[in-house]
């Protein structure tokens, strides 16, 4: 398993990972996502009963609107739901690897980073 690098950097780094790996892996505090995207307990596949503190998502597209606003397009399943893994702080590293495997069926390659989505609540559509 490659080391996870938390990268709070500019959007160019996100778009680089999308171009190079099809997805950028992002994590944010569970309070920043709508309740419908949360989970009652950590989703670590090996089993964990702690409450989740983070949500890990796959960003598939970054778009800049004409007015300068930035839009984020998240990977979705066949039903149109955003694919995500809610985990406790102890399982944050595994979540980015698990999510990439769910999406691609492959081990997460070296070089793909995990980005933090800090700040205010985002608009989820």
N, C-alpha and C positions, 0 to 999 in steps of 0.2 A: 504494500500500500504506500503510495507516495505521500509525502507530508502535505498537509493542507496549509495553504498560505492565504490568510485573510487579507484581502486587497480592497481598501476603501478608495481606490484610484478613480481616474476619470472614465467616462463612458467609452473612450477608445479601447481600453483594455477589455471591456465587456464585448464590444463588437469584434475584437480580435479573436476572443475565445469562441464566439458564435461562428465566425468564419472558419476557424481552424478545427473546431471540434463539434460543430452543429448546435452546441448549447453553451451557455455560461451558467455556472452553478451559483446561485445567490442564497444567502441566508438573512433572515431578519427576525427580530424579536416577535414572539407570538402575539403580543399586544397590538402589533402594527398590521395584522391581517384580520379580515372579517371573521366573525365567529364561525361561519360555515366552512372555513378553511382550517379550523383548529381541530384538535383531537383531545380526548380526555386523558390519554396517557402516552408516554413515549412510544414511538413506533419502531424502535430498534428491533430488527428481526429475531435477535437472540433472546428477546424478552426483557422488559424493564417496566416497572410499575410506577416510576416517578412521573410527575406531571411534565409536559413539554414546556420548554422555554423558548424554543426556536422553531422556525419553519424553513425548510430547505426547498427551493423551487428551481426549475430549469427555465432560464430565459432563452427564448428562441429568436427574438427579434427586438431591436431597438430602432425606433423611428423618431425622427424629428419633424414636428409639424411646422406648417408655414409660419405660425405665430411664435415659434421658438420653443414650444412645449415639447417635452420628451415623452414618448409613449413606450411602454414595455409590453412585449407580447410573450406570454408564458406558454410553455409546452402544455398541451391538453391531451386527454385520453379520447377514446372513441365516442364518448358521450358528451364531449365538450367541456369536461371539468378540468380545472387546473391540477396538474400532477404535482404532488408535494409530499414531503415527509416531515412530520412534526416530531421533534426529539427534545430530550433534556440536554442540558449543557454538556454532560459527560459524553454524549454520543454525537456531538456536532461534527466530528471528523468523519465518522462512519457514514453519516447521513448523506454527505456529498458524494461519496463513493457508491453508496447503495442507490441513490437517485440516478446517477449516470448509468449504472448497470440496468436499472429498470427501463430506462429510455432506449438504450442501445444494445443490451445483451452483452456488452463488453466491459472489461475493467477500465476504470477511469484512467486515461493516459497521464503520464508525467507532463507537466506544463499547463494543464488546465487548472485554473485557480478557483477558489471559493470566495465570492465577493460578499461584503456586508452591505445591506441596504439600510443605511441609518436614516435618522431624521423623522419626519412627520409621517402620519398615516398617508398611505398612497391611495389613489383612486383605483378601485378594483372593479373592472367591468367584464 
